[in-house]
């Protein structure tokens, strides 16, 4: 465990982690549940440092069935998921507490939103620097390197830490605005 920075509290059988246990990863994610032959096996929960959790049934280290609950209490439901999509674009806090009055925007589920460092993007679990292609958590600790797909998704989708003047974009409005004809 000293090589990976992990901590294990539980029993060993033949030198392998076994039985009820707690396993703390260096990212501060904690697993509490059953272990067998050194792997997550049986009922167990991953607790993430941001307050979210994943309750699952594990087989030989793989989750075979589980439920993800965000830190605000929202549960992910793969079959009926309409959170912040084209069907329903409200944030969870807006669903629970209602929309803000006209003229007051809410741009993230957390209100007020975190300040994004200049040149970076808020990708949901941290800030992304497109120059280094590194994602760090909100406490500035390394999370991961973004691959090409994640890089493209973040650049296209996520909130950025700067404003850009975009100017008039007639193509944006041409299909939504009624056409007007001038009669003299």
KAKA-V36921 format. One record per residue. RES is the residue in one small letter. PSI is psi in degrees with one decimal (NA if undefined). Layout:
[[RES/PSI] [RES/PSI]]
//
This chain:
[[x/-29.6] [x/-22.5] [x/-33.1] [x/-13.8] [x/10.7] [x/161.4] [x/139.9] [x/130.4] [x/110.2] [x/-171.8] [x/161.1] [x/144.1] [x/121.3] [x/38.6] [x/6.0] [x/146.0] [x/133.9] [x/142.4] [x/-163.5] [x/135.0] [x/166.8] [x/134.7] [x/115.5] [x/120.5] [x/161.0] [x/-18.7] [x/3.5] [x/11.2] [x/135.5] [x/132.2] [x/130.4] [x/118.3] [x/-156.9] [x/143.7] [x/149.4] [x/129.5] [x/36.1] [x/8.9] [x/157.9] [x/128.2] [x/121.2] [x/-152.6] [x/132.5] [x/157.5] [x/134.0] [x/124.5] [x/121.0] [x/153.9] [x/-19.2] [x/1.8] [x/-6.7] [x/169.0] [x/157.5] [x/108.2] [x/127.5] [x/164.4] [x/127.3] [x/143.8] [x/115.7] [x/45.5] [x/-6.2] [x/136.7] [x/124.4] [x/-22.2] [x/133.6] [x/169.7] [x/126.2] [x/130.2] [x/121.8] [x/163.7] [x/-22.7] [x/4.0] [x/-11.1] [x/128.5] [x/135.8] [x/129.8] [x/105.1] [x/-32.5] [x/-34.1] [x/41.0] [x/110.4] [x/39.8] [x/121.1] [x/45.7] [x/-170.7] [x/-25.0] [x/-46.0] [x/107.5] [x/9.9] [x/150.8] [x/162.1] [x/-41.4] [x/-30.7] [x/-34.3] [x/-43.0] [x/-42.1] [x/-0.5] [x/165.9] [x/154.5] [x/159.2] [x/159.4] [x/137.7] [x/-11.9] [x/113.5] [x/149.5] [x/114.2] [x/-10.6] [x/169.0] [x/-35.6] [x/125.4] [x/118.7] [x/155.9] [x/159.5] [x/148.8] [x/125.8] [x/131.1] [x/145.4] [x/132.5] [x/-1.2] [x/170.7] [x/148.5] [x/109.8] [x/17.9] [x/-42.3] [x/6.9] [x/-168.1] [x/138.4] [x/128.3] [x/110.3] [x/-16.9] [x/-47.4] [x/-16.6] [x/32.8] [x/138.4] [x/124.6] [x/147.4] [x/177.8] [x/-7.6] [x/14.5] [x/29.0] [x/141.7] [x/131.4] [x/-54.5] [x/168.0] [x/137.2] [x/133.7] [x/-179.9] [x/-42.0] [x/-45.4] [x/-39.4] [x/-50.9] [x/-42.7] [x/-44.5] [x/-47.5] [x/-39.1] [x/-32.8] [x/-36.1] [x/158.9] [x/136.9] [x/161.9] [x/23.9] [x/162.2] [x/148.9] [x/141.1] [x/120.3] [x/-19.6] [x/-172.8] [x/131.0] [x/86.3] [x/-32.2] [x/-30.5] [x/-35.8] [x/-10.7] [x/-33.0] [x/-12.9] [x/-23.2] [x/141.4] [x/142.4] [x/137.9] [x/138.2] [x/140.5] [x/123.8] [x/128.8] [x/NA]]
//
